Protein backbone atom coordinates (compact mmCIF):
# COMPACT_ATOMS: atom_id res chain seq x y z
CA UNK A 1 0.00 0.00 0.00
CA UNK A 2 2.78 2.44 0.89
CA UNK A 3 4.49 1.84 -2.44
CA UNK A 4 1.26 2.51 -4.33
CA UNK A 5 0.75 5.84 -2.57
CA UNK A 6 4.40 6.82 -3.06
CA UNK A 7 4.13 6.10 -6.78
CA UNK A 8 0.82 7.98 -6.93
CA UNK A 9 2.35 11.08 -5.34
CA UNK A 10 5.45 10.80 -7.52
CA UNK A 11 3.53 11.03 -10.80
CA UNK A 12 1.62 14.10 -9.59
CA UNK A 13 4.68 15.92 -8.25
CA UNK A 14 7.21 14.93 -10.92
CA UNK A 15 8.19 18.01 -12.95
CA UNK A 16 5.33 19.95 -11.39
CA UNK A 17 6.98 23.29 -12.18
CA UNK A 18 8.55 22.07 -15.43
CA UNK A 19 6.25 24.21 -17.57
CA UNK A 20 5.43 27.86 -17.10
CA UNK A 21 1.79 28.79 -16.62
CA UNK A 22 -0.07 29.17 -19.89
CA UNK A 23 -3.14 31.15 -21.00
CA UNK A 24 -5.97 29.28 -19.24
CA UNK A 25 -3.97 29.13 -16.03
CA UNK A 26 -3.26 32.84 -16.12
CA UNK A 27 -6.98 33.48 -16.56
CA UNK A 28 -7.76 31.45 -13.42
CA UNK A 29 -4.89 33.08 -11.54
CA UNK A 30 -6.00 36.58 -12.50
CA UNK A 31 -9.76 36.12 -12.19
CA UNK A 32 -9.47 34.50 -8.77
CA UNK A 33 -7.74 37.59 -7.37
CA UNK A 34 -10.55 39.94 -8.37
CA UNK A 35 -12.43 41.62 -5.51
CA UNK A 36 -15.51 39.85 -4.18
CA UNK A 37 -17.13 42.84 -2.47
CA UNK A 38 -17.26 44.97 -5.62
CA UNK A 39 -18.76 42.15 -7.70
CA UNK A 40 -15.71 42.04 -9.98
CA UNK A 41 -15.12 38.32 -9.38
CA UNK A 42 -18.78 37.53 -10.03
CA UNK A 43 -18.68 39.42 -13.34
CA UNK A 44 -15.57 37.52 -14.37
CA UNK A 45 -17.18 34.15 -13.61
CA UNK A 46 -20.41 34.76 -15.52
CA UNK A 47 -18.32 35.65 -18.56
CA UNK A 48 -16.96 32.08 -18.56
CA UNK A 49 -18.49 28.60 -18.95
CA UNK A 50 -17.64 27.31 -15.49
CA UNK A 51 -19.36 27.30 -12.07
CA UNK A 52 -18.10 29.62 -9.33
CA UNK A 53 -16.61 27.37 -6.65
CA UNK A 54 -13.04 27.04 -7.92
CA UNK A 55 -12.49 30.79 -8.33
CA UNK A 56 -13.98 31.60 -4.93
CA UNK A 57 -11.91 28.95 -3.17
CA UNK A 58 -8.79 30.01 -5.08
CA UNK A 59 -9.47 33.64 -4.17
CA UNK A 60 -8.84 32.83 -0.49
CA UNK A 61 -6.09 30.29 -1.26
CA UNK A 62 -4.07 33.00 -3.03
CA UNK A 63 -4.59 35.34 -0.08
CA UNK A 64 -2.24 33.05 1.84
CA UNK A 65 0.43 33.10 -0.87
CA UNK A 66 0.22 34.29 -4.48
CA UNK A 67 3.22 32.35 -5.80
CA UNK A 68 2.88 29.99 -8.76
CA UNK A 69 4.21 27.13 -6.63
CA UNK A 70 1.44 27.65 -4.08
CA UNK A 71 -1.11 28.05 -6.90
CA UNK A 72 -0.20 24.68 -8.40
CA UNK A 73 0.13 22.92 -5.06
CA UNK A 74 -3.61 23.36 -4.49
CA UNK A 75 -4.48 20.77 -7.15
CA UNK A 76 -1.80 18.38 -5.95
CA UNK A 77 -3.26 18.54 -2.43
CA UNK A 78 -6.72 17.77 -3.80
CA UNK A 79 -5.30 14.96 -5.92
CA UNK A 80 -3.65 13.34 -2.91
CA UNK A 81 -6.89 13.33 -0.91
CA UNK A 82 -8.80 12.06 -3.95
CA UNK A 83 -6.38 9.12 -4.11
CA UNK A 84 -7.20 8.29 -0.49
CA UNK A 85 -10.92 8.29 -1.33
CA UNK A 86 -10.29 5.98 -4.29
CA UNK A 87 -8.24 3.56 -2.21
CA UNK A 88 -10.84 3.44 0.57
CA UNK A 89 -13.70 2.97 -1.89
CA UNK A 90 -12.15 0.01 -3.73
CA UNK A 91 -10.88 -1.47 -0.46
CA UNK A 92 -14.42 -1.30 0.96
CA UNK A 93 -15.73 -3.33 -1.96
CA UNK A 94 -12.79 -5.72 -2.45
CA UNK A 95 -9.35 -5.70 -0.84
CA UNK A 96 -6.29 -3.59 -0.10
CA UNK A 97 -4.46 -5.24 -3.00
CA UNK A 98 -7.17 -4.38 -5.51
CA UNK A 99 -7.33 -0.84 -4.09
CA UNK A 100 -3.55 -0.43 -4.50
CA UNK A 101 -3.78 -1.59 -8.13
CA UNK A 102 -6.60 0.90 -8.78
CA UNK A 103 -4.47 3.68 -7.29
CA UNK A 104 -1.52 2.76 -9.52
CA UNK A 105 -3.84 2.77 -12.54
CA UNK A 106 -4.91 6.32 -11.70
CA UNK A 107 -1.26 7.31 -11.14
CA UNK A 108 -0.34 6.51 -14.75
CA UNK A 109 -3.45 8.08 -16.28
CA UNK A 110 -1.98 10.84 -18.41
CA UNK A 111 -5.03 13.11 -18.33
CA UNK A 112 -5.38 12.75 -14.56
CA UNK A 113 -1.83 13.94 -14.00
CA UNK A 114 -2.31 16.67 -16.60
CA UNK A 115 -5.40 18.09 -14.91
CA UNK A 116 -3.67 17.93 -11.51
CA UNK A 117 -0.64 19.83 -12.81
CA UNK A 118 -2.68 22.42 -14.69
CA UNK A 119 -4.41 24.96 -12.45
CA UNK A 120 -8.10 24.66 -13.22
CA UNK A 121 -11.44 23.67 -11.73
CA UNK A 122 -11.21 20.08 -13.02
CA UNK A 123 -9.08 18.83 -10.13
CA UNK A 124 -11.61 20.26 -7.68
CA UNK A 125 -14.42 18.50 -9.54
CA UNK A 126 -12.57 15.17 -9.52
CA UNK A 127 -11.82 15.51 -5.82
CA UNK A 128 -15.52 15.90 -5.06
CA UNK A 129 -16.51 13.04 -7.39
CA UNK A 130 -14.05 10.65 -5.74
CA UNK A 131 -15.48 11.76 -2.37
CA UNK A 132 -19.05 11.27 -3.63
CA UNK A 133 -18.31 7.71 -4.76
CA UNK A 134 -16.72 6.93 -1.41
CA UNK A 135 -19.66 8.22 0.63
CA UNK A 136 -22.11 6.57 -1.76
CA UNK A 137 -20.50 3.16 -1.21
CA UNK A 138 -20.12 3.70 2.53
CA UNK A 139 -23.70 4.88 3.00
CA UNK A 140 -25.00 1.98 0.93
CA UNK A 141 -23.16 -0.64 2.97
CA UNK A 142 -23.64 1.00 6.37
CA UNK A 143 -26.03 3.93 6.37
CA UNK A 144 -25.60 6.91 8.66
CA UNK A 145 -27.10 10.35 8.25
CA UNK A 146 -23.65 11.93 8.29
CA UNK A 147 -22.55 9.79 5.34
CA UNK A 148 -25.71 10.80 3.47
CA UNK A 149 -25.04 14.48 4.18
CA UNK A 150 -21.42 14.20 3.03
CA UNK A 151 -22.59 12.41 -0.12
CA UNK A 152 -24.96 15.27 -0.94
CA UNK A 153 -22.34 17.93 -0.16
CA UNK A 154 -19.72 16.14 -2.30
CA UNK A 155 -22.19 16.01 -5.20
CA UNK A 156 -23.00 19.69 -4.76
CA UNK A 157 -19.29 20.54 -4.66
CA UNK A 158 -18.69 18.62 -7.88
CA UNK A 159 -21.46 20.43 -9.79
CA UNK A 160 -20.36 23.79 -8.37
CA UNK A 161 -16.86 22.99 -9.70
CA UNK A 162 -17.72 21.83 -13.22
CA UNK A 163 -21.13 21.44 -14.84
CA UNK A 164 -20.27 18.14 -16.54
CA UNK A 165 -20.13 16.37 -13.17
CA UNK A 166 -23.94 16.48 -13.20
CA UNK A 167 -23.83 13.49 -15.57
CA UNK A 168 -22.50 11.42 -12.66
CA UNK A 169 -24.17 13.22 -9.79
CA UNK A 170 -27.70 12.92 -11.19
CA UNK A 171 -27.86 9.09 -11.48
CA UNK A 172 -25.80 8.63 -8.31
CA UNK A 173 -28.23 10.61 -6.15
CA UNK A 174 -31.25 9.18 -7.94
CA UNK A 175 -30.13 5.57 -7.38
CA UNK A 176 -29.20 6.26 -3.77
CA UNK A 177 -32.70 7.63 -3.20
CA UNK A 178 -34.43 4.76 -4.98
CA UNK A 179 -32.30 2.21 -3.17
CA UNK A 180 -33.42 3.53 0.20
CA UNK A 181 -36.98 4.02 -0.97
CA UNK A 182 -37.52 0.53 -2.37
CA UNK A 183 -35.35 -1.65 -0.14
CA UNK A 184 -37.12 -3.68 2.49
CA UNK A 185 -36.50 -2.87 6.12
CA UNK A 186 -35.64 0.80 5.58
CA UNK A 187 -37.44 2.94 8.15
CA UNK A 188 -39.91 5.56 7.03
CA UNK A 189 -37.96 8.21 8.97
CA UNK A 190 -34.88 7.59 6.83
CA UNK A 191 -36.92 7.88 3.62
CA UNK A 192 -38.40 11.15 4.82
CA UNK A 193 -35.00 12.54 5.84
CA UNK A 194 -33.49 11.71 2.43
CA UNK A 195 -36.49 13.22 0.64
CA UNK A 196 -36.25 16.37 2.75
CA UNK A 197 -32.48 16.62 2.21
CA UNK A 198 -32.85 16.35 -1.53
CA UNK A 199 -35.62 18.95 -1.58
CA UNK A 200 -33.59 21.34 0.56
CA UNK A 201 -30.58 20.86 -1.73
CA UNK A 202 -32.62 21.88 -4.77
CA UNK A 203 -33.58 25.21 -3.20
CA UNK A 204 -30.33 25.81 -1.30
CA UNK A 205 -27.85 24.82 -4.04
CA UNK A 206 -29.32 23.95 -7.44
CA UNK A 207 -31.61 26.97 -7.85
CA UNK A 208 -28.98 29.59 -6.88
CA UNK A 209 -26.45 27.98 -9.20
CA UNK A 210 -28.84 28.08 -12.12
CA UNK A 211 -30.36 31.54 -11.67
CA UNK A 212 -27.24 33.33 -10.43
CA UNK A 213 -24.66 31.73 -12.73
CA UNK A 214 -25.66 29.18 -15.39
CA UNK A 215 -28.57 31.14 -16.83
CA UNK A 216 -26.51 34.30 -17.06
CA UNK A 217 -23.56 32.43 -18.59
CA UNK A 218 -25.79 30.94 -21.29
CA UNK A 219 -27.22 34.36 -22.09
CA UNK A 220 -23.84 36.09 -21.95
CA UNK A 221 -22.35 33.54 -24.37
CA UNK A 222 -25.42 33.50 -26.67
CA UNK A 223 -26.15 29.81 -26.23
CA UNK A 224 -29.50 29.92 -24.44
CA UNK A 225 -31.48 29.84 -27.70
CA UNK A 226 -29.38 27.20 -29.45
CA UNK A 227 -31.46 25.01 -31.79
CA UNK A 228 -31.21 21.21 -31.52
CA UNK A 229 -31.00 18.97 -34.56
CA UNK A 230 -31.78 15.31 -33.79
CA UNK A 231 -31.53 12.37 -36.16
CA UNK A 232 -31.04 8.64 -35.53
CA UNK A 233 -27.73 8.82 -37.40
CA UNK A 234 -26.04 10.41 -34.41
CA UNK A 235 -26.40 7.13 -32.50
CA UNK A 236 -24.19 5.07 -34.83
CA UNK A 237 -20.99 5.67 -32.83
CA UNK A 238 -22.62 5.26 -29.41
CA UNK A 239 -21.35 1.69 -28.74
CA UNK A 240 -17.72 2.69 -29.41
CA UNK A 241 -17.14 6.19 -28.08
CA UNK A 242 -16.80 5.36 -24.39
CA UNK A 243 -13.75 3.21 -25.17
CA UNK A 244 -12.27 6.08 -27.16
CA UNK A 245 -12.62 8.27 -24.07
CA UNK A 246 -10.72 5.70 -22.02
CA UNK A 247 -7.98 5.74 -24.66
CA UNK A 248 -7.91 9.53 -24.56
CA UNK A 249 -7.32 9.46 -20.80
CA UNK A 250 -4.19 7.40 -21.43
CA UNK A 251 -3.14 9.76 -24.24
CA UNK A 252 -4.06 7.46 -27.14
CA UNK A 253 -5.85 9.47 -29.77
CA UNK A 254 -9.01 8.00 -31.30
CA UNK A 255 -7.48 7.84 -34.74
CA UNK A 256 -6.06 5.35 -37.22
CA UNK A 257 -4.94 2.03 -35.73
CA UNK A 258 -6.02 2.84 -32.19
CA UNK A 259 -9.58 3.71 -33.16
CA UNK A 260 -10.80 0.14 -33.56
CA UNK A 261 -8.88 -0.98 -30.45
CA UNK A 262 -10.65 1.45 -28.15
CA UNK A 263 -13.95 0.91 -29.93
CA UNK A 264 -13.55 -2.79 -29.10
CA UNK A 265 -12.77 -1.89 -25.48
CA UNK A 266 -16.06 0.00 -25.32
CA UNK A 267 -18.06 -2.95 -26.68
CA UNK A 268 -16.30 -5.42 -24.38
CA UNK A 269 -16.97 -3.23 -21.35
CA UNK A 270 -20.66 -3.11 -22.25
CA UNK A 271 -20.82 -6.90 -22.73
CA UNK A 272 -18.89 -7.51 -19.50
CA UNK A 273 -21.25 -5.39 -17.42
CA UNK A 274 -24.28 -7.11 -18.96
CA UNK A 275 -22.71 -10.51 -18.24
CA UNK A 276 -22.07 -9.55 -14.63
CA UNK A 277 -25.67 -8.42 -14.21
CA UNK A 278 -26.86 -11.81 -15.47
CA UNK A 279 -24.32 -14.26 -14.06
CA UNK A 280 -22.33 -12.31 -11.50
CA UNK A 281 -22.74 -12.05 -7.77
CA UNK A 282 -23.02 -8.28 -7.75
CA UNK A 283 -24.79 -6.62 -4.87
CA UNK A 284 -27.01 -3.64 -5.62
CA UNK A 285 -24.34 -1.11 -4.66
CA UNK A 286 -22.06 -2.41 -7.41
CA UNK A 287 -24.96 -2.64 -9.84
CA UNK A 288 -25.85 0.98 -9.07
CA UNK A 289 -22.32 2.07 -9.93
CA UNK A 290 -22.50 0.31 -13.30
CA UNK A 291 -25.91 1.85 -13.98
CA UNK A 292 -24.46 5.25 -13.08
CA UNK A 293 -21.71 4.82 -15.66
CA UNK A 294 -24.03 3.88 -18.51
CA UNK A 295 -26.66 6.44 -17.56
CA UNK A 296 -23.99 9.15 -17.48
CA UNK A 297 -22.59 8.01 -20.81
CA UNK A 298 -25.98 7.84 -22.54
CA UNK A 299 -26.91 11.35 -21.43
CA UNK A 300 -23.45 12.74 -22.12
CA UNK A 301 -23.30 11.18 -25.59
CA UNK A 302 -26.70 12.53 -26.55
CA UNK A 303 -26.06 16.09 -25.35
CA UNK A 304 -22.68 16.29 -27.06
CA UNK A 305 -24.11 14.99 -30.32
CA UNK A 306 -26.88 17.59 -30.08
CA UNK A 307 -24.21 20.27 -29.50
CA UNK A 308 -25.66 21.22 -26.14
CA UNK A 309 -22.84 20.13 -23.83
CA UNK A 310 -19.12 20.82 -24.39
CA UNK A 311 -20.04 23.76 -26.60
CA UNK A 312 -17.50 26.54 -26.79
CA UNK A 313 -19.28 28.72 -29.32
CA UNK A 314 -22.73 28.52 -30.96
CA UNK A 315 -23.00 25.60 -33.40
CA UNK A 316 -19.65 24.19 -32.28
CA UNK A 317 -18.85 21.43 -29.85
CA UNK A 318 -15.55 20.29 -28.43
CA UNK A 319 -16.72 16.70 -28.67
CA UNK A 320 -15.84 13.88 -26.32
CA UNK A 321 -12.05 13.84 -26.27
CA UNK A 322 -11.28 16.82 -24.10
CA UNK A 323 -11.25 17.89 -20.49
CA UNK A 324 -15.05 18.21 -20.55
CA UNK A 325 -15.09 14.41 -20.17
CA UNK A 326 -12.87 14.24 -17.08
CA UNK A 327 -15.87 13.40 -14.91
CA UNK A 328 -15.57 9.77 -16.08
CA UNK A 329 -12.19 9.27 -14.41
CA UNK A 330 -13.47 8.47 -10.88
CA UNK A 331 -16.10 6.08 -12.26
CA UNK A 332 -13.55 4.27 -14.42
CA UNK A 333 -11.14 3.96 -11.49
CA UNK A 334 -13.80 2.20 -9.40
CA UNK A 335 -15.70 0.25 -12.06
CA UNK A 336 -12.83 -1.18 -14.13
CA UNK A 337 -11.19 -2.95 -11.13
CA UNK A 338 -14.66 -4.11 -10.11
CA UNK A 339 -15.43 -5.57 -13.55
CA UNK A 340 -12.07 -7.34 -13.75
CA UNK A 341 -12.37 -8.73 -10.21
CA UNK A 342 -15.92 -9.97 -10.79
CA UNK A 343 -15.08 -11.56 -14.14
CA UNK A 344 -12.16 -13.42 -12.60
CA UNK A 345 -14.51 -14.74 -9.90
CA UNK A 346 -16.90 -16.23 -12.47
CA UNK A 347 -16.62 -19.86 -13.49
CA UNK A 348 -15.69 -19.07 -17.09
CA UNK A 349 -14.38 -21.33 -19.81
CA UNK A 350 -10.62 -21.56 -20.33
CA UNK A 351 -10.62 -19.63 -23.62
CA UNK A 352 -12.52 -16.75 -22.01
CA UNK A 353 -10.04 -16.68 -19.12
CA UNK A 354 -7.23 -16.61 -21.67
CA UNK A 355 -8.87 -13.67 -23.40
CA UNK A 356 -9.16 -11.84 -20.09
CA UNK A 357 -5.48 -12.45 -19.42
CA UNK A 358 -4.55 -11.02 -22.82
CA UNK A 359 -6.80 -8.02 -22.27
CA UNK A 360 -5.22 -7.40 -18.85
CA UNK A 361 -1.77 -7.63 -20.42
CA UNK A 362 -2.77 -5.12 -23.10
CA UNK A 363 -4.09 -2.82 -20.38
CA UNK A 364 -0.80 -2.98 -18.47
CA UNK A 365 1.06 -2.19 -21.70
CA UNK A 366 -1.12 0.86 -22.33
CA UNK A 367 -0.56 2.05 -18.77
CA UNK A 368 3.19 1.65 -19.20
CA UNK A 369 3.14 3.65 -22.43
CA UNK A 370 1.07 6.34 -20.75
CA UNK A 371 3.53 6.44 -17.84
CA UNK A 372 6.42 6.76 -20.29
CA UNK A 373 4.78 9.81 -21.86
CA UNK A 374 4.25 11.26 -18.38
CA UNK A 375 7.99 11.24 -17.72
CA UNK A 376 8.49 13.54 -20.69
CA UNK A 377 5.93 15.92 -19.21
CA UNK A 378 4.73 18.86 -21.29
CA UNK A 379 5.48 22.47 -22.03
CA UNK A 380 2.70 24.69 -23.25
CA UNK A 381 4.74 27.84 -22.94
CA UNK A 382 8.23 29.00 -22.04
CA UNK A 383 7.64 32.39 -20.42
CA UNK A 384 9.75 31.45 -17.39
CA UNK A 385 12.75 30.66 -19.62
CA UNK A 386 12.11 33.78 -21.72
CA UNK A 387 12.23 35.85 -18.52
CA UNK A 388 15.63 34.41 -17.60
CA UNK A 389 17.03 35.38 -21.03
CA UNK A 390 15.41 38.82 -20.88
CA UNK A 391 16.89 39.54 -17.45
CA UNK A 392 20.33 38.21 -18.42
CA UNK A 393 20.40 40.46 -21.49
CA UNK A 394 19.12 43.53 -19.56
CA UNK A 395 15.91 43.62 -21.53
CA UNK A 396 14.55 46.47 -19.40
CA UNK A 397 16.88 48.88 -21.20
CA UNK A 398 14.89 48.51 -24.44
CA UNK A 399 11.28 48.34 -25.58
CA UNK A 400 9.57 44.94 -25.33
CA UNK A 401 6.59 44.15 -27.55
CA UNK A 402 4.29 41.60 -25.94
CA UNK A 403 2.15 39.55 -28.31
CA UNK A 404 -1.00 37.78 -27.18
CA UNK A 405 -1.37 37.13 -23.47
CA UNK A 406 2.38 37.34 -22.99
CA UNK A 407 1.90 40.19 -20.53
CA UNK A 408 0.75 37.71 -17.86
CA UNK A 409 3.91 35.62 -18.02
CA UNK A 410 6.14 38.61 -18.63
CA UNK A 411 4.91 40.54 -15.61
CA UNK A 412 5.02 37.60 -13.22
CA UNK A 413 8.23 35.83 -14.21
CA UNK A 414 10.25 39.00 -14.70
CA UNK A 415 9.06 40.53 -11.43
CA UNK A 416 9.99 37.29 -9.59
CA UNK A 417 13.41 36.89 -11.22
CA UNK A 418 16.69 37.41 -9.39
CA UNK A 419 17.90 40.97 -9.73
CA UNK A 420 14.51 42.47 -10.53
CA UNK A 421 14.07 46.12 -9.62
CA UNK A 422 11.13 48.50 -9.73
CA UNK A 423 10.66 49.98 -13.18
CA UNK A 424 11.88 47.01 -15.24
CA UNK A 425 8.37 46.39 -16.58
CA UNK A 426 7.79 49.96 -17.75
CA UNK A 427 9.28 49.51 -21.23
CA UNK A 428 6.88 46.73 -22.23
CA UNK A 429 3.83 47.33 -24.40
CA UNK A 430 1.15 45.30 -26.15
CA UNK A 431 0.75 47.94 -28.85
CA UNK A 432 2.93 47.36 -31.92
CA UNK A 433 3.09 49.82 -34.83
CA UNK A 434 5.18 48.02 -37.47
CA UNK A 435 5.62 51.34 -39.30
CA UNK A 436 7.13 53.02 -36.26
CA UNK A 437 9.30 50.41 -34.55
CA UNK A 438 11.65 51.34 -31.71
CA UNK A 439 15.40 51.48 -32.59
CA UNK A 440 16.01 48.51 -30.27
CA UNK A 441 13.25 46.17 -29.16
CA UNK A 442 12.33 42.69 -27.98
CA UNK A 443 9.44 40.65 -29.38
CA UNK A 444 7.96 38.28 -26.81
CA UNK A 445 5.12 36.05 -28.02
CA UNK A 446 3.24 33.60 -25.84
CA UNK A 447 1.27 30.58 -27.06
CA UNK A 448 -2.17 32.05 -26.45
CA UNK A 449 -3.86 35.03 -28.04
CA UNK A 450 -1.37 35.61 -30.86
CA UNK A 451 -0.29 33.30 -33.68
CA UNK A 452 3.11 32.90 -35.23
CA UNK A 453 2.17 35.18 -38.13
CA UNK A 454 2.05 38.20 -35.80
CA UNK A 455 5.58 37.47 -34.62
CA UNK A 456 6.86 36.83 -38.14
CA UNK A 457 5.27 40.02 -39.49
CA UNK A 458 7.26 42.14 -37.01
CA UNK A 459 10.48 40.23 -37.65
CA UNK A 460 10.12 40.49 -41.44
CA UNK A 461 9.36 44.21 -41.22
CA UNK A 462 12.39 44.80 -38.99
CA UNK A 463 14.65 42.83 -41.34
CA UNK A 464 13.37 44.82 -44.32
CA UNK A 465 14.19 48.06 -42.49
CA UNK A 466 17.76 46.95 -41.86
CA UNK A 467 17.48 45.76 -38.27
CA UNK A 468 19.80 43.10 -36.95
CA UNK A 469 17.45 40.29 -35.92
CA UNK A 470 18.39 37.72 -33.34
CA UNK A 471 16.01 34.84 -32.55
CA UNK A 472 16.71 33.74 -29.00
CA UNK A 473 14.03 31.09 -28.77
CA UNK A 474 11.68 29.77 -31.42
CA UNK A 475 9.37 27.25 -29.77
CA UNK A 476 6.93 27.51 -32.69
CA UNK A 477 3.34 27.48 -31.42
CA UNK A 478 4.47 27.52 -27.79
CA UNK A 479 6.20 30.89 -27.90
CA UNK A 480 8.96 32.94 -29.51
CA UNK A 481 11.52 35.48 -28.30
CA UNK A 482 13.65 37.76 -30.46
CA UNK A 483 15.72 40.95 -30.23
CA UNK A 484 15.99 43.51 -33.02
CA UNK A 485 18.41 46.46 -33.24
CA UNK A 486 19.37 49.06 -35.81
CA UNK A 487 22.90 49.05 -34.39
CA UNK A 488 25.48 46.28 -34.53
CA UNK A 489 24.73 45.46 -30.89
CA UNK A 490 22.14 42.71 -31.20
CA UNK A 491 22.13 41.56 -27.61
CA UNK A 492 24.15 39.08 -25.66
CA UNK A 493 25.26 35.53 -26.24
CA UNK A 494 23.25 33.45 -28.70
CA UNK A 495 21.23 30.73 -26.96
CA UNK A 496 20.45 27.55 -28.79
C-alpha positions, 0 to 999 in steps of 0.5 A: 500500500505504501508503495502505491501511494508513493508512486501515486504522489510521484507522478503528480509531483514529478516536474510539477513546475517544469512548464510555465503557466499558460493562458488558461492558467493565467486566466484562473490566476487573474480572475481569482484575485478579483475583488468579491465585495465589488462584484468584480469576481462575479462578473468575471465568472459569468463571462466564462463557462464554469461554475463559481466554486473554484475561483472563490476557493482560489481567491482565499487560497491566493490570499495566503500566498500568491506564488505559482508554486502555491497556486499549483500545489492546491491541485496536488493537495486535492489529488492526494486526498482524492487518491485516499478516497479511491483507495478506501472505496475500492478497499471497501468493496474488495481488498487492499491489494485491488485498491492499490492496483486501482491507485496505480492505474490512476497514477499513470493516467496521463489526463489525470496527472495533466489536470492535476498539474494544470491549475483549473477547476477540473481537479476540484471536480474530480476531488468531489466526485471521488469523495461522492463515490466513497460516501455513496458506497459507505452509505449503501453498505452502512447507512448513517445520516452523516454519510448521506449528508457528506454524499450530498455535499460532495455532489453539490461541490462537484457540480459547483466545480464543473457542470459536466459532473452532473452526468455522474451526480444525477444518477448517483443521487437518484439511485441512492434515493431509490435504493433507500426508498424501495429496499425492504427494512428501511425505516420511514424516517430515513426515507423522509430525511433523504427526501427532505435533504434532496428537496432542501438541496434543490432550493439551497444549491441547485436553484442559486447555481442556475439563476445566479450563474448558469442562466446568465452564462448561457445568455452572456455567451449566446447559447441559451437559444441554441437550436437542436437537430436530432436524427437517428444517425447520431447514434451510430458511434454510441457503442464505441465512443466510451472506449475512445474516451478511455484511450484519450485518458491514457493519451491514445488518440481516437485515430487510425490504428487505435480507433478500432482498439478502443472501440472494441474496449467499449463494446467489451466493457458493455458486454462484460457489465451485462454478463455480470448483471446476469451471471455475476454475484453483484450486490445492488451497490455495485450494480448501481455504480454500473448503472451510473456509468451507462446512464452518465454516458448515454446522457453525455453522448446525446447532449454532445451529439446535439451540441448542447454540452461541451459547446464553446461557441454557438454551433460548435462542440468540443466533442468527447475527447477533451477535459469536458469528459474528465468526470468519467475518471473516478467512475472508471477507477472504481468500475474497471477494477470491479469488472475485472475482479468480478469476471475473474470470480466467475466460473468461465471457460478456459478460452474466455479466461485466456482472453481476459489475461490477454486483455489485462496484459494489453491494459498494463502495456497501455498504462506503461506507455502512458507512464512513459509519456508522463515522464516527458511531461509537457510544455505549453509555454516557455515564459519562465525561460524567456524571462531568464534570457530577458533579465540576463540580457538587460531587456529592461533597457529597451522596448519589449513588444508583448504579443497575445497574453504574454503580458501575464507571463512577462509581468510575473516571471520577470518581477519574480526573477533574481535581480529584478528592480522597480521599473523594469516592466515599464518599457513593455507594451502590447501595442505594436506599430510596425511602421514606427518600430523602436530602434532597439526592441524585444518581441515576446510572443506567448502561445495564447492570443497571438499566432506565429504570423504576428511574430513573423510580421514584425520580424520580417518588417524589422529585417526589411528596415535593416534591423539586426534580428536575433532569434533567441528562442523559437518554440513555434506554437508555444512561444517565440523570443527575439531581439531587433536592433538598428545598431550592430549590438544585437544583444548578448550571447546566442542561446540555442 
